[in-house]
Amino acid sequence: MDIKKCCICGNKVESKFQIAFEDLLGAKENIYCQKIGLCKHCGYIFTQNPFTKEQLDNRYKNVSKFEYDSKDYVLDNDYKERSIRQKHFLMENIDFSSIHSLFEVGAASGYNLSLYKSYGIQIIGVEPSSVNCRNAKSIYDIQLFNGMFDEYYTKQQGNQKFDIVFLSMVLEHIVDPLTFILQCKNLCNNYIFIEVPTLDLRHSEEPMGIFAEEHVSLFTLDSLNSLMVKAGFRLINAENAYGFNQYIPAAYPSIVTLWQKSDIQSMSMRYNIFSSEELLEKYIIESFKVLKVVRDKIDAIPSHIRLAVWGVGHHASMLLANTNLKEKNIVRVYDSDKRKSGLSFAGIEITVFSEFDLQANSIEAILLTTYTAQKAILKYIKNQVVNCPVITLYDL
């Protein structure tokens, strides 16, 4: 697939940038070059050559990164704090005495929906991960539809509508956001809540962190407004969320928004000082500056030492394709996600960390090739008293 027209306004798009990934989980080819397109008319930024629907569906169903209540989840739990913050935003902007139902797409492990149970409203959620669905039932007594949104939408066939449709960190995963929002509109009586990563206030702590195979749509408040106005909604309120101390560059900063169905085709307003193109270019320039620092750190690793790399998500795949990492003497590859075991990265089989490798003197240093999980892995190493030099790429 090579998308050449904007799905929001139909105008031709310009290819602005591409970033290579090597040994990316789920990619059909060894090297995947993500092409970033920009619509100068409405400001929508998106991946022109996304993974196929089958590839993306498989990721969300079987290799989900968002199983927050699972015992194997290693990151700090921003999910619950975010859910509480989002509820506060809704309560400030909606009279809940008029709300009788809430529908969430991408309901994760059900905690967010559980916050609304005491209001006596009907709560329904769709979630592709079967692990999340089991946790939602066992922990929060919430029954979720286990599948993709389009599967639920086809099965439901417009038989039920909800007062609020809830989309938290979902829209950036949608290849055709206009069609998706129009489908959500068919399920919506009144409001749509959307929180989505934004380029408006983006920093580049993790170089190229917003570019990922799952993040196929990138928004500013301007381009999100263009989308929602086109779909027949008007903006009720918006605010920024910064995610302080969360270390999730792909998610934060974000824009938190509430939209209401409107029969009046309002004009799309400008909210940004800088255009989407200017914001994208600024982010890319800053990312390359950070990437140079990372490249220098990797170059400084002696090529003869037996090196283990730990953490092989999309960021590690970006490093493998854009630095001299694969020229190092990599002898072990670790990842805490057991579902990756048996796959390969840099020609080495992925396993979970084993202290036997230290006892057998198989490795001489560990390089952490993840930004988001760096702190969590360092904490684990400290708790396990791992006696081995650990090389980090970021000052967190």
JOFENCOR-V695244 format. One record per run of one state. SS is the DSSP state (@ for helix, = for strand, . for the rest). FROM is the first residue (numbers start at 1). TO is the last residue. Records with the same first field share a line. If there is no record, write none. Layout:
SS=FROM-TO  FROM-TO
This chain:
.=1-4  6-11  13-13  23-30  39-44  48-52  63-77  94-95  99-100  106-110  115-116  120-121  128-129  141-144  147-148  157-161  169-170  174-176  187-187  199-216  220-220  232-232  242-253  262-275  300-306  311-313  323-324  328-329  335-337  341-343  346-347  352-355  360-364  369-373  384-388  392-396
==5-5  12-12  14-22  31-38  45-47  101-105  122-127  145-146  162-168  188-198  217-219  233-241  254-261  307-310  330-334  344-345  348-351  365-368  389-391
@=53-62  78-93  96-98  111-114  117-119  130-140  149-156  171-173  177-186  221-231  276-299  314-322  325-327  338-340  356-359  374-383
